[in-house]
Amino acid sequence: MSTFKTKLAAFRRSGLSQRDNLQELVQMAMTHAQENQDEFTQLSQVMATTVEIKSFRTATLKDYIKEHVTNVTYTKNKAGEFMFKKEVKGTPCEYKTLESKWYDFDSKGQASADIDVLAQAKALLSRINKGMAGTGTAKIKEGQEKAAQDLQAALAKLTD
């Protein structure tokens, strides 16, 4: 195996391990908070460390924690440090069971394909052309013929 492939495989293993380690830390910190009258120091430390590392989806992690602990907010303290704290004092927090992993909570921060606007325009123009000619399976909706003609002209100009 090439040096690149070896390094890539090690990177993957490490990344998978680190995201699962973070899941364990979140679980431990949530258990600590639940057992200690909503004391969020450990959750705040996990979040601060994650922010410092700069390689985890911290917005996802924050939302995941807030979804599983009611009445908690993530805010700055007087020293300017971010921390979790009760949103409404005197109201107990409720802790939901962690049935999913933090990294499966949402897709924020995940790469997605670029949109090829011209290819999309050409495909739409083709559908409109077929619909106007009556050769495609889709027909132009009744009453929208003028809009279809206007769009057809604009797309034709754009894609020439």
N, C-alpha and C positions, 0 to 999 in steps of 0.2 A: 504494500500500500504506500502511496506517495506521502510525503511529509504533509502536504496540504490535506489529504483525506484523513490522515491520522489526527491532525490538529482539529479538523472540522468535527470528526467523531467525538473527540475529547470535549470540544466546546459544547456539542449537543448534550452529551452526558452531564456535564457540569451544569448547564442551563436547566435541564430537567430536574436535576437534584436540587438546585438552588430554589426553584419555584416551589418545590415540595417542602423544602426546609422553611420557606417563608409561610407556607400554609400551616405547618406545625407551630411556628412561632405565633401566628395569629390565634390559633386555637388555644395555645397555652395562655396568651395574654387575655383572651376573652374569658377563659375559665378563671383566671386570677381576678379579673374585674368583677365577675359574677360572685365569687366567693368572698370578696373584700369590699362590700358595700359600694360597688360601682367606682372602684379606684382604677383609673385609666392610665397610670404611668407606663405600664408595660406596653399597652397598645400604642401609646404616643411614642415610645422608644422604637418600637418596630417600624412605625410609620416614618419617623425621623431618619432612621438608618436606611430605609428603603429609598427615601428621597435623596439622601446623600450618595447612595450607590449610583443612581441615575440610569439604571438599566431595567427597571421594572415599571409596569404601568401603574403608577401611584394613584392616578385618578380612579382607576378601576378598583384598586385595593381600598381606597377611602370609601367609595360607594358600597363596596362589598361589606365592609365593617358596619357602616351606617345602616345597611339593609338588615343586618343580623343583630344589631343592638339598637333598640328604640330609645328615643330621648337622648341621643348623643349628637354632638356637633364637633366639627374640626375647626379650630380657631386659634388665633395667636393669644398667648398669655401676655402679661405685663412686660416680660423680658423680651418679647418679640419672637418667641419660639412657638411653632405650631404644636398643638396638642388636642387630644380628645377631651371633652368635658361634657357634663350634663347640660342639656339644652334648657330644661326647666328644673330648677332646684326644688327638692322636696317631692318630686315625682320619680318613682322608681323606674329603672331601666328594665326592659324585658330582653332576654337573650334567646334568639332563635337558633335551632340546631343547624349546624353547618352541613348541609346535604350536598353541596357542590364545592368545588375548589375556587379560590379567588380568581384564578386565571381563566376560568370558564364562565365567569359572571357576566361579562359583556365583551364586545369586540373593539372597544376604544383602543386606539393606538396600533391596531393591526394594519399591516400593509394591504392595499387593495389595488386592483388594476386601474391604470390610467384610462380615461375616457377618450377614445378617438372620435372627436366631434365630427370630423368630416366623414368618417366611415358611417357613423350613425345617421348623418344627414343624407348620405347616398342611399342607405337602406330605406329610410323613410320616404325619400323621393321615389324610389323604385316601387314601394307599396302604394303610394299615391298614384303614380303613373298607371299601375295595374288596376287599381280601384277605379280610376277615371275611365280607363279603356274597357273595363268590364272583363278583363282577362285573368284577374287574380281571384282568390277565394274570398277575399274581403272586399266589400263594396263601400263606397263613400256614404256615410250616413245622410239620410234625406234632410235637406235643408242646409247642408254644410258644403255644398258644391262650390260656392263662391270662395269660402275659406280655403277649401282644398286647392282651388286654382291659384289663389294668392300665395299660399304656402308652397305650392309646386313651383311657381315662378321664382320665389325667393330662394328655395333650395337649389334650383337649377343654376341660378346666378352664383350662389355660394360654392357649388361643387364643380363649376367649370374650370 
